[in-house]
């Protein structure tokens, strides 16, 4: 019983790893340009909601470490 469950878990993990690898190659490049452009795009995507605080955190990180 345990051997069958272990085999199913290994099969599932292998499938998920291959799926993630294929999906990773299929996604477009998410380069946004300067920090202000990235901040603007983030706000337009998320909207002005409580989640938009993450846009501000990303903007601060970009200003401090990337530019």
C-alpha positions as CSV (number, residue, x, y, z in Angstrom):
1,X,0.0,0.0,0.0
2,X,2.8,2.4,0.9
3,X,4.8,1.5,-2.1
4,X,1.9,2.3,-4.4
5,X,1.3,5.7,-2.8
6,X,5.0,6.5,-3.0
7,X,5.0,5.6,-6.7
8,X,2.0,7.9,-7.3
9,X,3.7,10.8,-5.5
10,X,6.9,10.4,-7.5
11,X,4.9,10.3,-10.7
12,X,3.0,13.4,-9.7
13,X,6.1,15.3,-8.7
14,X,7.8,14.4,-11.9
15,X,4.8,15.6,-13.9
16,X,4.7,18.9,-12.0
17,X,8.4,19.5,-12.5
18,X,8.1,18.9,-16.3
19,X,5.0,21.0,-16.5
20,X,6.7,23.9,-14.6
21,X,9.7,23.7,-16.9
22,X,7.6,23.9,-20.0
23,X,5.4,26.7,-18.6
24,X,8.6,28.6,-17.6
25,X,9.8,28.6,-21.2
26,X,6.4,29.6,-22.5
27,X,6.0,32.8,-20.4
28,X,7.0,36.2,-21.9
29,X,9.8,38.3,-20.5
30,X,8.5,40.6,-17.8
31,X,10.9,43.5,-18.2
32,X,9.1,46.7,-17.4
33,X,11.8,49.3,-17.9
34,X,12.5,51.9,-15.3
35,X,11.2,51.8,-11.7
36,X,8.5,54.4,-12.4
37,X,7.3,52.5,-15.5
38,X,7.2,49.3,-13.5
39,X,5.3,51.0,-10.7
40,X,2.8,52.5,-13.1
41,X,2.2,49.1,-14.8
42,X,1.7,47.5,-11.4
43,X,-0.9,50.0,-10.4
44,X,-2.7,49.7,-13.7
45,X,-2.7,45.9,-13.4
46,X,-3.7,45.6,-9.7
47,X,-5.7,48.8,-9.4
48,X,-5.8,51.1,-6.4
49,X,-6.6,48.4,-3.8
50,X,-5.0,47.2,-0.6
51,X,-2.8,44.9,-2.8
52,X,-1.3,48.0,-4.4
53,X,1.0,48.4,-1.4
54,X,3.1,45.7,-2.9
55,X,3.6,47.9,-5.9
56,X,5.1,50.5,-3.6
57,X,7.3,48.0,-1.9
58,X,8.6,46.9,-5.3
59,X,9.2,50.5,-6.3
60,X,11.3,51.1,-3.2
61,X,13.3,47.9,-3.8
62,X,13.9,48.9,-7.4
63,X,15.1,52.3,-6.5
64,X,17.4,51.0,-3.8
65,X,18.9,47.9,-5.5
66,X,18.4,48.1,-9.2
67,X,18.8,51.7,-10.3
